[in-house]
Amino acid sequence: MSQLYSKKIVGYAAYCISTLAVVISQMPRADAASMTFSATGTNPISGGSSTVLSAKAVFDNSIAGQFQLTLTNTGPGASAPSDVLTGIFWDYAGSPLTNLTLSSAKAPTVIKNNLTTGTNVDLTKVVQGKNTSVEWGFAKTTASTGLGGAAGVANPVTQHYGIGTAGFGISPGFGLSGGQQFNYGIITGYDSANPAVSGGTFVKNSATFVFSGLPTGFDLTKIQNIRFQYGTALNEPSTYYIAPPAPPKRVPESSATVALGLFALGALRVAKKKPLVSA
């Protein structure tokens, strides 16, 4: 085989590999590491239809064996306890997550009357004088009816997993606990706050929760039926994530289409070359 032909075949191979790399880089990932759920609503208790409630939850499982939930209040400042984001509940459309446990719960900033009183606070071990309290707890159940709530409540929790800073009347056997009810709930700030809110202690903006005990084959896309809960009782406001309409069928991006064409052209050129070794 002559050096000329050797150089040509190496060049064609490099050309094909480089175009294939471009094609791969343009392909959408099927194993997305995070999912975001947002919901909005109104609070007729604190201010009628003009009072907006808004929250966001980001589930992330980029670390093997666990997932992280960042819960954020994205609404205006709180004026009453029912404006305080105090819990989130969800379902998982797969085998029950029987070994799921809450490993950590952290608040970057804790405030009281607009003053920062703590940073990077562990919400499962909040120190109050000589006492330590659990301010956010995790609940799970395999009951077909979900986590439920106080007897006779009109709006029980039908979801099977949840965290909260209030008990909501959910059976202690499911694990949910809240040390001081709406205290350590999540707010963005204060808006003509009543005495209960102005004297309370809250997480500012967001908190992050890490869960472990995921089974093999855990699929983040099976998390669904998200309920954001406000206040200290299930008959206080809650909002639900509503999935948007399915997007139109994806058309390959122009750069990916061009790369595919180049790859095919390179392969065709190699195929049409004369034999490198004569008979």
N, C-alpha and C positions, 0 to 999 in steps of 0.2 A: 504494500500500500504506500503510495507516494506521500511525501510530506504535505504537498498541496492539498490532496484530497483529505488527509488527516485533519489539517487545519480547518477545512471547510465543514467537515462533519461535526467537529467540536463546536464550531461557530453556530451551526444550525441547532445543535443540542442546547447550547447556552441560550439561544434566541427563544426556543420553545419553552425552556424552563422559566425564563424571565417573564414571558407573557402569561404562563400559567400562574405564576406568583401574583401577577396583577389581577387575574380573574378571581383567585381565591380571596384576595384582600377586599374585593368588591362584594363578596357573598355575605348576606346577613347572618349573624350568629343565631343559632337555634337554642343555645344554652344561656339565655339572658340571666344575669346574676342578680337582678333586682326588679321589683315591681312596685309601682306607685298607685295608691288609691286616694282620691280626693272626694270630698263631699261638702255641700253647702246647705244651709237651711235658715230658718228664722226662729227666734225665741219669743213666743207670745207672752211668756211669764215676765221677762225683764223689761221689754219695751215694745211689744207688738210686732207687726210685720216689718218694721224698719230695722229691727235688731238682727243683724246677720251673724250666723254661726258658720264657721268654715274651718276645716281640718284636713290634714294630709297624713298618710301613713306610707312609709317606704320599707318594704321587706327586702332584705339583702342576704343571700346565702353564698357570697363569694369565698367564705372560709368553710372548708370541708367540715361536716359534722355539726354545724350550727347555723342559725340565721339571726340576723340583727333586725330589729324593728325600731325605726325612728318615728316617733309620734309628735306631730307639730300642730299647734293651734295657729291657724292662719287668719283668724278673724280679727275684729277690732278689740279694743280694750274691754275688760269685764266691768260690769256695773252691779251685777247680782251673782249669787252662787250658781245660778243656772246658766251663766255664761262661761263657767269654768269647765274645761275639758278634763274629765275625770276617768275615762275608760275607753277601751276599744275591744270589740268582740269580733270573732271571725270563725269561719268554717274551713275545713280542709277536705276536698273531694277525693280522698284516697283512703287507704287503710288508717285507722285511728292512730294518732301520735301518742301512744300510751306512755312512752318514756320521755316525752317532752318536758323540760324543766326550765325555769327562769334562772339563768346563771348570774346575770347582773342587771342593774337598773341605775343609770347615771343621768344626772341633770347637770348640764354645763353651768347653768346659773340659777340660783334661787333668790327670790326677791320678797321684800315685805315693804308695803307702802312706797314702792318705787326705789327702794334702796337695796342694793345687793347684799345679801346676808351669807352667801356661800357659793362656792364654785366647785365643779366636779363632785357633786354631792351623791353619795350612795343612797338611793331611795329605798333600799331594803334594810338599811341600818342607819336611820337618822337619829342623831344624838339630841335629846331634849333634856338638858340639865344632867341628871344622873341616870336617866333612862334612855334606852335605845328602842326605836319603834320601826316597824315595817310600814312604809307609807305607800308602796305600790306592790300588789301581789298578783299572782297568776292563778287562773282557774282552768280546769279542763274536765270534761265528762264524756262518757260514752252513751249517756241517756238519750233516747230518741227525741225527747222534748227539749234538749239543750240544757243550758245552765239554769234557766228559770229565774227565780227572784222571790221577793217577799210574797207571802200567801195572798192570793186575790189580786195581785198587781195586774193592771190592764195591759201592760206592755212587757211581758217577760222576755228574757234573753233566750232566743231559740238557737243561737250559735253555741258551739261546743268548746270554744277556747276564748280566753279573754284575760286582760289585765286591767286593774283599776286601783284608784286611790280611795275609793269608797266601797263599802261592802255590798250595797244594792240589795241586801236581803238574800243574796245567793248563799246556798248552803255552805257552811264552813268545810264540809267534807270534800267540796270541789276545790278548795285551796285558796279562793280569792279572799284577800284581806286588805283593809285600809285602816291606817292608824288614826287619822284625824279627819276622816271624811273628805270634804272638798279642799282642805289644806293640802298643799303639795300637788294640787291639780295644775293644769297648764294654762297660762294666760299669756297674751302678748303685752299687756299693760293694764292700766286702769282708765275707766271712762265714767266719770261721775259716780264712782263706786259708793255703794251703801256701806254702813259700818262693818258688816260681816266681811265684806271683801277687802275694804281698806285696812282692816286689822289682821287679815290672813297672810299666810306664808305660801308662796307659789313658785312653781317651776316657770321660768321665763322662756317662752317660745317653744321649746322642744325638749324631749327626753329620749334616751336611747336604751333599748332593752335587748339583751342577748340571750338566746335560747339554745340549749344543747339537747342531746338525746334524739337527734333525727335518725329515722330508719334509713337503711340502704334503699336507694331509689326515690328519695324524697324529691318531689317536684314542686318548685315554688309557684308554678302557674296554676296549681290546684287550690291555692288560697283564694277564698271567695266570701261573699255574703258579709261584707264589712259593715259594722255598726259603730259609729262614734257616739259616745255617751257623755252628757253634760250633767252637772249638778250631783246630787247625792241619792236620788231615787229614780227608778226606772220610768216613773210617770212624768219626769222632767224631760226636756228636749233631747232628742237623739237624731242623728242624720245618717243616711245610708249611701254607700258608694253605688252609683248606677253606671254600669258599663256603657261606654259609648258605642254607637253603631260600628259594625265591622268595616274596616277601611276597604277601599277598592282593591282588587287583585293587583299585587305589586308587579310592575313592569321593570325588567332589568335596566339599571342605569346605563346611560350612554357609554361611559368609560368602560363598564364591564362588557358591554356588547362589542365595543371596538377591540378590547383585549381578547375576547373569544375569537373574533375574526382573525386577528393577527396570529393567534396560536394555530388555528386551522390552516392558515396560509403557510406558516412555517413548516408544519407537518407535511403539507402537500408538496412543498418544494423538495423536502428530503425524499419523499416517496418517488418523485419523478427523476431524481438523479440517476445517471447511468451507473451500472455496477462498478465498484471501485477496483475489482480484480477481474481481469479478462480471462476468458476460458482458455 
